């Protein structure tokens, strides 16, 4: 990848490299953000095969299969490599065209793939068979020397898991359980959920203790808040309302005196009016 970026001016190459690093770091944890970084790199250096490939994987991770296929095809034209052939076929599956994926599994390009690529192509072909409702054919497709081998390779867990899943789909439950167990045995990096599938077949239900603890804490907090609200409401209801105090005797006398003065003033004014008349 560094060699490919050397065709760019130094500053531009460094900027593209930073975006590609972010794509790689975020692809599993935050594929949407990885996709955003891939679009920046693509805008800066669309003629670099590594950039087109990274953009393809970011699109693939966000289920934008049409975009992914276009980027993978562009990268393949630039490099002439066939290593992207299986993921290109899986994009066809994602676009609802399993028959095209199956046709790609029979192309001469498959013979040029390394062992890992051939196993990946077999997985895609089996998936295409299942998409087409050919569950028994999917089981047969996955039967291979790689499946029968006792050695553990990077693809072993996924291959055994796919085979177990295919067996389960055709009703061969006991065999499926055996192969889920084999997949779990080979799954060093947690690539599959074989342990969950085994538990499901055995009728075991797991409870997430952290989720339960959070739920209990939320319930306790809600109950405490409700209790506090009720207590505050009760205190407000019990608080006595201050009644209007009756007038003090002195204040009442002053008020009466003021009333008498007003009456006297009014009477004098009436008398004065009569005298003038």
Helices and strands as residue ranges (DSSP letters): H 2-5, H 10-26, H 31-44, H 49-61, H 65-79, H 85-94, H 98-105, G 108-112, H 115-131, H 135-142, H 145-148, H 156-169, H 173-186, H 194-201, H 209-238, H 249-276
